[in-house]
Amino acid sequence: MEFVKGHGTENDFVVLPDLDDRLDLTVARVQALCDRQRGLGADGVLRVVRSDGKWFMDYRNADGSIAEMCGNGLRLFARYLVDAGHQPQGTFVVATRAGDRTVTTHPDGSVTNDMGPARVTGTSIAAVNGQGFGGFAVDVGNPHLACVVDTPVDGFDLTVPPGYDPVMFPHGVNVELINVLTPASDAGERGALRMRVYERGVGETRSCGTGTVASVASWLAGQGRTTGSATVDVLGGQVTVTIAPTTSTLTGPAVLVARGELDKSWWDALV
């Protein structure tokens, strides 16, 4: 069984080509694949499926749970399709559980995703290291609580899951902590943010694509704005996010690292 390993700003994934939709991708198999001691190691699994004439990104978190959307994963998914010869370089559509997403692959290996609308749905508080931080709830096809904070984000201990309101987020939430690098008064056409993220079902990751979109939407909402653009520095690199009136875009690298075959007896032993 073929696999490909790659990352988008060091948010890493195992890609499983399954064009005929035959793989039984159980929770145990996802957990084992993502385990960094007994498997390949990854933040999640991207199963590549052809369904109803469209490419479908079947994304699973490292704990085996199903997720609606993953911005970094979508870039890697698109890069894989082009590299494998399944799609010509350029613009095409990928289906996700959050809806169809248009992607554009570029010659330098970067990918631009149409992320759909980033909807600010309210305010809430994240409890991090004994402190409460207010932020905006943002729906990017999956739930986020994005908090602009004055405390340097480098100092937080995110081995401990942030607390959140389970009534507002009954299915869990990704929590982003954001420092503003370029003040709003000096932002001009593009601001600059630094972000760390705790992803539900995974823990802290080096990056989160939907989280960067949520972070920019939250930063803009704090200024009373609904449109704008910013670069976002994450632990694994930098991406650029634009929030438009009806959609949002995310541009960043997508890197294919390795490919190989999974051992059949290892796979069959996992149920």
C-alpha positions in Angstrom: 0.0 0.0 0.0 1.5 3.3 -1.1 2.0 6.2 1.2 3.4 9.7 0.8 4.7 11.9 3.7 4.8 15.6 3.6 4.0 18.9 5.4 2.7 22.4 5.1 4.7 24.8 7.3 5.7 21.7 9.3 2.1 20.6 10.0 2.8 17.0 8.7 0.6 14.4 7.2 0.5 10.9 5.8 -1.1 10.8 2.4 -2.9 7.5 1.5 -3.8 7.3 -2.2 -7.1 5.3 -2.4 -8.5 6.2 -5.8 -10.9 3.3 -5.8 -12.2 3.9 -2.3 -11.2 0.5 -0.9 -9.2 1.2 2.3 -10.8 0.5 5.6 -9.3 3.5 7.5 -10.1 2.6 11.1 -9.4 4.7 14.1 -6.7 2.3 15.2 -5.0 2.5 11.8 -5.0 6.3 11.8 -3.6 6.4 15.4 -0.9 3.9 14.5 0.1 5.7 11.3 0.4 9.1 13.2 2.2 7.7 16.2 5.8 8.9 16.1 7.2 5.8 17.8 5.3 2.9 16.3 4.2 4.4 13.0 5.2 7.0 10.4 4.4 9.9 12.6 2.1 12.8 11.6 -0.5 15.3 12.8 -3.1 13.7 10.5 -3.9 11.4 7.6 -5.1 12.5 4.2 -6.9 9.8 2.2 -7.1 10.6 -1.5 -10.4 9.4 -3.0 -12.1 9.9 -6.3 -15.8 10.3 -5.7 -18.6 11.5 -8.1 -16.0 12.9 -10.5 -14.3 15.0 -7.8 -11.2 14.5 -5.7 -12.3 14.2 -2.0 -9.9 14.9 0.9 -10.8 12.5 3.6 -9.0 14.0 6.6 -8.5 12.4 10.0 -6.8 13.9 13.1 -4.0 12.0 14.8 -6.4 10.5 17.3 -8.5 9.0 14.6 -11.3 11.5 14.7 -12.8 12.8 11.5 -12.3 16.6 10.8 -14.3 18.8 8.5 -11.4 20.7 7.0 -7.6 21.3 7.1 -5.9 24.2 5.3 -2.4 22.9 5.4 -3.5 19.4 4.5 -5.5 20.8 1.6 -2.3 22.4 0.2 -0.4 19.1 0.5 -3.3 17.2 -1.0 -3.3 19.4 -4.0 0.5 19.2 -4.3 0.3 15.4 -4.2 -2.3 15.3 -7.0 -0.1 17.4 -9.3 3.1 15.5 -8.4 1.4 12.1 -9.0 0.1 13.2 -12.4 -3.5 13.1 -11.4 -4.0 16.8 -12.1 -2.2 19.3 -14.3 -0.6 22.3 -12.5 -3.0 25.2 -12.0 -6.5 25.6 -10.6 -8.9 22.8 -9.7 -11.5 21.8 -7.1 -11.2 19.5 -4.1 -14.2 18.3 -2.2 -14.0 18.4 1.7 -16.5 17.8 4.4 -16.7 21.6 4.7 -17.6 21.9 1.0 -15.8 22.2 -2.3 -12.6 24.2 -2.2 -10.7 25.7 -5.2 -7.0 25.3 -5.1 -4.2 26.7 -7.3 -0.8 25.1 -7.4 2.2 27.2 -8.3 5.5 26.3 -10.0 7.5 27.1 -6.8 5.7 24.4 -4.9 3.4 26.7 -3.0 -0.4 26.4 -3.1 -3.3 28.9 -2.7 -6.5 27.5 -1.2 -9.9 29.1 -1.3 -10.8 28.5 2.3 -14.5 29.6 2.1 -15.9 32.2 4.4 -14.4 32.8 7.8 -17.5 33.5 9.9 -17.1 35.2 13.3 -19.9 33.8 15.4 -19.4 35.3 18.8 -16.9 35.8 21.6 -15.7 33.4 24.3 -12.7 32.8 26.7 -9.9 30.3 26.5 -8.2 29.2 29.7 -4.5 28.8 29.1 -1.9 28.2 31.9 -4.3 29.5 34.6 -5.2 32.7 32.7 -8.3 33.6 30.8 -8.0 35.2 27.3 -10.9 36.6 25.4 -11.2 35.9 21.7 -13.6 35.4 18.8 -15.3 32.2 17.8 -14.6 31.7 14.1 -16.1 29.0 11.8 -13.7 28.1 8.9 -15.6 24.9 8.2 -14.3 23.8 11.6 -14.5 25.6 14.9 -11.9 28.0 16.3 -11.4 30.2 19.3 -8.8 32.8 18.2 -7.4 35.0 20.9 -5.2 38.1 20.3 -3.1 38.4 23.5 -0.5 40.8 24.8 1.5 38.0 26.4 4.3 36.7 24.1 2.9 33.4 22.7 6.4 31.8 22.8 6.0 31.5 26.6 2.8 29.4 26.8 2.9 25.7 27.8 0.6 24.1 25.3 1.3 20.5 26.5 -1.7 21.3 28.6 -5.0 21.5 26.7 -6.6 25.0 26.9 -10.0 25.2 28.6 -13.0 26.4 26.7 -16.8 26.6 27.0 -18.2 23.2 26.1 -21.7 24.6 25.6 -20.4 27.0 22.9 -18.1 24.3 21.4 -19.8 21.0 22.0 -17.6 19.1 19.5 -14.3 20.7 20.7 -12.4 23.6 19.3 -9.0 24.6 18.0 -7.5 27.4 20.1 -5.2 30.0 18.6 -3.1 32.4 20.6 -2.0 35.5 18.6 0.5 38.3 18.9 0.2 41.3 16.6 3.6 42.1 15.1 2.3 45.0 13.0 -0.1 47.3 14.9 -3.4 47.9 13.4 -2.6 51.6 12.9 0.4 50.7 10.8 -1.1 47.7 9.0 -1.8 49.3 5.7 -2.7 46.7 3.2 -1.2 43.8 5.1 -0.7 43.1 8.7 1.7 40.7 10.4 0.8 38.2 13.2 2.5 35.4 15.2 0.4 32.4 16.2 0.5 29.2 18.2 -2.3 26.7 18.1 -3.7 23.8 20.0 -5.7 21.6 17.7 -8.5 19.4 18.9 -7.7 15.7 18.5 -4.0 16.4 18.0 -2.4 18.9 20.5 -0.1 21.7 19.7 1.0 21.5 16.0 3.7 23.5 14.2 1.0 25.1 12.1 -2.8 25.0 11.4 -4.1 26.4 8.1 -7.7 27.0 9.1 -6.2 28.4 12.4 -4.2 31.0 10.5 -7.4 32.1 8.7 -9.3 32.2 12.0 -6.5 34.3 13.5 -6.6 36.9 10.8 -10.4 37.0 11.0 -10.2 37.5 14.8 -7.6 40.2 14.5 -9.7 42.1 12.0 -12.9 41.6 14.1 -11.1 43.2 17.0 -10.6 46.3 14.9 -14.2 46.3 13.7 -13.1 45.2 10.2 -14.4 42.3 8.1 -11.8 42.3 5.3 -8.0 42.5 5.2 -4.8 40.6 4.7 -1.9 39.5 6.9 1.1 37.3 7.0 1.0 34.8 9.9 4.2 33.4 11.4 3.8 29.9 12.9 6.3 27.6 14.4 6.8 25.9 11.0 7.1 29.0 8.8 4.9 31.7 7.3 1.7 31.8 5.3 -0.4 34.7 3.9 -4.1 35.0 4.5 -6.7 37.3 2.9 -10.2 37.7 4.3 -12.6 38.9 1.6 -16.3 39.8 1.8 -17.5 36.3 0.8 -14.5 34.0 1.2 -10.9 33.7 2.4 -7.6 32.5 0.8 -4.5 30.9 2.3 -1.2 30.7 0.5 1.8 28.8 1.7 4.3 26.0 1.0 3.5 22.3 0.5 6.4 20.0 0.7 6.5 16.3 -0.3 9.2 14.5 1.8 9.1 10.8 1.1 7.1 8.0 -0.4 7.1 4.3 0.2 4.9 1.2 1.0 3.2 0.2 4.2 3.9 -3.4 5.4 0.7 -5.5 4.8 1.1 -7.6 7.9 1.5 -4.4 10.0 -1.6 -2.9 8.5 -3.7 -6.1 8.7 -2.9 -6.5 12.4 -4.5 -3.1 13.2 -8.3 -3.3 13.7 
